Amino acid sequence: MSIYVKMKLFNSDNGEVLAMQFSIQKDYLKQAVQEVMYAVSNKPAHPILSGIKLTADANGVTLTGSDSNIVIQRIIPAIADEKVVVQIYKEGSAVIPGKYFSEIVKKLPSDMFIEANGDFHITVQAEDIITTMNGYNPDEYPVLPQMDKSSTVSLPGEELAEMVKQTAFAVAKTDSRPILSGVHISVQGGELSLAATNGQRLALRKAMVEAGWKNGCIVPGKTLLDLAKLLQHSNPVKMAVSENYILFQSDSLLLLSRLIEGNYPNIGNLFPKESKSVIVSNRKDLLLGVDRASLFASEWRHNTISLAVKNGSQLKIYSKSTAVGKIEEIQTIELLDGEEELEIMLDGRYLLEALKAIREEKVVLSFHGSIRPVMVQPFGDDKHLHLISPVRM
């Protein structure tokens, strides 16, 4: 669909010079608005933060959303996919109410013409549908904190998104210990590490990178999960850290997040050095078995299921409900090293989420005793680990 073009540099009502004017394809704008709205609060600390800042220049249109703790910018280039998607008639900026702009962009039928006058009254037009909104002065919009970009870490967007998905789910869901609601990101010796724990389980993922900084910080888990949704997987992402912020930036995306203050728990000593028994199982079969057992575990505070190694070749997955009944199944162990008989009780949800985070066909479970955490990892991969503490009845 062609861009709706309306060449006009002066507001016809009062002759004022316009602050901004451009036309844009709907699909690109709709996607960008949806993404920056992740950072727009329904109850902002300042009214202007309920809006999305639009900036039109020769390169295209930049959308910015912020709630003072997180900033998301998405750039819509003038030319994308070898076609013109934005035409700029007047460079400038304005801040438009985010909630209403988001809804109207979704509901308009075609490409849009957008302009703002000197008083920042904003007009959005598609075909014969004209919407006007009262905006805000962009000069009052918060300025991004300065970041030192001379020392960065770079990796593919797809890899970073995968690392986030394999760890951030394990953060604490309550505010009793704010530090545990975040993911610890560190770089040491050219190795990037993401770790998340709620005190009962831990997820750790590592990757080799060309590191420009040696540092550790705590990033809100929700922020990272939002980032994973926004990343264009084919694009490299650069990370930079300051005392209070972390920056993630690609060619079309910027996400800036305030860090969580405090000292993250030392996880280095949590991983047992020796195991009593190690088994290798088919990940999908084990996942389905744990999922079935969890149906009968919901009455327990920790959704308790039992895993038992039998005869050195079988794994029994078991749970019960006093009100409903019980479920038990036997799976064949592909490989066992160590003790041939053991039993442990775990939170079925935690084990299920760990298994879902693993992509490989086979999974390794290392047991260290009935009161020590179980380690779960992909077969042949020591850079992706999960620890799950046992349930004590």
JOWOTA-V148185 format. One line per field, one symbol per residue. ss: DSSP state (A for helix, B for strand, O for the rest). phi: phi as a letter, one per 40 degrees, with the letter a starting at -180 (. if undefined). A space follows every 10 residues. Layout:
ss->???
phi->???
This chain:
ss->OOOOOOOOOB OOOOOOBOOB BBBBOAAAAA AAAAAAAAAO OOOOOOAAAA BBBBBBBOOB BBBBBBOOOB BBBBBBBOBB OOBBOBBBBB OBBBBBBAAA AAAAAAAOOO OBBBBBOOOO BBBBBBOOBB BBBBOBOAAA OOOOOOOOOO OOBBBBAAAA AAAAAOOAAA OOOOOOOAAA ABBBBBBBOO BBBBBBBOOO BBBBBBBBOB BOOOOBBBBB AAAAAAAAAA OOOOOBBBBB BOOOBBBBBO OOBBBBBBBO OOOOOOOOOO OOOOOOBBBB BBAAAAAAAA AAAAOOOOOO OOOBBBBBBB OOOBBBBBBB BOOOBBBBBB BBOOBBBBOO OBBBBBBAAA AAAAAAAOOO OBBBBBBOOO OOOBBBBBOO OOOBBBBBOO OOO
phi->.cccbacabb cccbgcccca aabacccccd cccdcccdbc ccbccbdccc bbcbbbacci bbbbbabgba bbbbcbccba fgacbbbcba ciaabbdcdc cdccccccca dbbbabcccg cbbbbbfbbb bbbcbbcccc cdccccbccc bbbbacdccc ccccccbccc cccbccbddc cbbcbabafg bcbbbaabgb aabbbbacbc cbabababbd dcccccddcc ccccccbbbb bbcbbbbbab cbbbbbbccc chbcdccccc cccbbcabbb bcccccdccc ccccccbccc dbfcbbbbcb fgabbcbaaa bccbiabaab bcccabbhdc baaabbcccc ccccccccbc cbbbbbbbhc bbccbbaccg bcbbbbbbcc cbc
